[in-house]
């Protein structure tokens, strides 16, 4: 069993089994998706502060996911998909689209946040119309990839 330590504060350290990280990462993806949907709902209701809070929290969840994902794969490597037949084709189709869009989404997310922070609302709205569906797709398919890889 491999473990990792996470220092929360100077005197508090959490020690966790490395094998828990895929489940934590899937949970962070699910949380991000829920926050994105909620944030979208809030902006449609003109509740700007609630929108900002949800989108910021989605950004934090996604950043934490990325850090833990990179840590896990640096220490554990990749997990091969065990499924055979048509499910294998489905898995790799989802994985390839997920991975490609995950790479492309980062600059989009950063640009979307940048424009919001700078008060460039029209430009923010324009890029957010592209960013949101990609970010949401990546978050949801991250959970799907997890389930296919670890729960099938």
ZIBELVEN-V736802 format. One record per backbone hydrogen bond with DSSP energy under -1.0 kcal/mol. NH is the residue of the N-H (numbers start at 1). CO is the residue of the C=O. If there is no record, write none. Layout:
NH:CO ; NH:CO
This chain:
4:16 ; 6:14 ; 8:12 ; 9:12 ; 12:9 ; 14:6 ; 16:4 ; 18:2 ; 20:17 ; 21:18 ; 24:20 ; 25:21 ; 26:22 ; 27:23 ; 28:24 ; 29:25 ; 30:26 ; 31:27 ; 32:28 ; 33:29 ; 34:30 ; 35:31 ; 36:32 ; 37:33 ; 38:34 ; 39:35 ; 40:36 ; 41:37 ; 42:38 ; 43:39 ; 44:40 ; 45:41 ; 46:43 ; 47:42 ; 48:46 ; 51:47 ; 52:48 ; 53:49 ; 54:50 ; 55:51 ; 56:52 ; 57:53 ; 58:54 ; 59:55 ; 60:56 ; 61:57 ; 62:58 ; 63:59 ; 64:60 ; 65:61 ; 66:62 ; 67:63 ; 68:64 ; 69:65 ; 70:66 ; 71:67 ; 72:68 ; 73:69 ; 74:70 ; 75:71 ; 76:72 ; 89:85 ; 90:86 ; 91:87 ; 92:88 ; 93:89 ; 94:90 ; 95:91 ; 96:92 ; 97:93 ; 98:94 ; 99:95 ; 100:96 ; 101:97 ; 102:98 ; 103:99 ; 104:100 ; 105:101 ; 109:105 ; 110:106 ; 111:107 ; 112:108 ; 113:109 ; 114:110 ; 115:111 ; 116:112 ; 117:113 ; 118:114 ; 119:116 ; 120:115 ; 121:119 ; 124:120 ; 125:121 ; 126:122 ; 127:123 ; 128:124 ; 129:125 ; 130:127 ; 131:127 ; 132:128 ; 134:130 ; 135:131 ; 136:132 ; 137:133 ; 138:134 ; 139:135 ; 140:136 ; 141:137 ; 142:138 ; 143:139 ; 144:140 ; 145:141 ; 146:142 ; 147:143 ; 148:144 ; 149:145 ; 150:146 ; 151:147
